[in-house]
């Protein structure tokens, strides 16, 4: 498969009162065409920052990109002209599904107004470029009609009953699950190559979660769209992803196909993370130690203060990428070679 | 159109809002039809010293004042001045305060701080005191009262709009609109403003009552439009020396001010409930 997105050595700092926090430190990530990649990590490990960096919507002023590149279809988005990125990439080639479906619609306009507003600017039938969007820009009738047909079709695909009638409703008249379906529909409408889904099911019921995940996976597989799926829920990642990448404190630790990831995790952190999932009858085992401060992060491998296998080498040098069998990569000086759960 | 009708029908279901609506409708009617409703329409400017301070009777429903003019007729014409002051002063405050609030809310940095600190300065001084100072400096006249009220009331709108705009910026739909390349102009006017219309409308309604009350206070202190303008506040000031014998003289304009201000406040409270978009049902939902 072909490379779609490659994040290389990305370093992002956030200004804080106590000095710059190194939220991303040499982060790497690969996504191939048509692949659903799960980005797993604890809260605050930099998942959302990475998603925002790819979309080019890091908070202005607070965040600074120190190094690295975000290569999308061969061009580095960080060095590309922002206008061109906005025209051709953001909202078109890369779309976004937000975490919270409750604040993602404006409460005062019917859903149709909001979806057609998106289509006016980002429909696949709209011409690219054309300079900055003008308030007086027209929405050609023929395209409007065609776009509306596409909207109704995609609403049927995400299983919104009576789409034509649903369009006239206000956002609060939909349930949370339905709103997230609408969000998925809106993310698919511009016919993107990549969808970034930032914990899209965290705000939903467990039963609805499974439905939405299956729907999302079916829709993107059908259309050959890649997905970067961030989550802190390993069960969710198992459900939907082809490949899983584990992040810890702004660095990637391990990347592996889903089966290998859950079956033979090689990184001590991954193993700890998998063991911390509560199971029926089992006791809850957390990871000893604390999430490190990002203002003064640990040297070398950022996990070393909490790691059972840590040596002096771990303290000094960040481990290089070690390739294991079957597209499985791990960044650890002392990878574990054993099936999951076989730890002391 | 249907949205307006919807708001009105919902307002009538709430008792206190309905009372407010009726009070304001009465005020507007008496102002509009003052020449028709007044029993002595010429009394606004004419003097009848022989009939001065007559008690309420069939000829003079609310008695006469110190000039012998009909209190009831003057009251009706006073409603016109009241509405004029309220609408222009609130309108001007909106025109100043809303854009300032939007700019300050959207902009992060020195401009936002500057605008909000300026509005803080205005809010630090009680509105009546500041309005008195301005009206006193400019001299008593109707335009100066309106000017003094507009200049002192806009910070309330700026504050409300600023706070609501800031809160909205954290919403995903605003952030994504910005991320898709919408200009600040498009973002604030087409996306933020419709979302904050309700608090602005509610504030405007309550502001009408507040502005009218302050205008009456200025008139009472002799800073309003000069005689023989039938301004309610001035009328109360004139009546003081004839109390308690000529009780009708002060009671009529006093009650009028009270009912007007209460009407706007009740309406404002009612609007606050009705304009919550979550309570709104679309036509589709009602049909089905």
Interface residues (C-beta under 8 A of the other chain):
Chain A: X55 X56 X57 X61 X86 X87 X90 X91 X96 X98 X100 X103 X104 X105 X106 X107 X108 X109 X110 X114 X118 X121 X122 X132 X133 X135 X165 X168 X169 X170 X172 X173
Chain B: X108 X170 X171 X172 X173 X174 X175 X176 X179 X180 X181 X182 X183 X185 X186 X190 X191 X194 X195 X197 X277 X278 X280 X281 X282 X283 X284 X285 X288
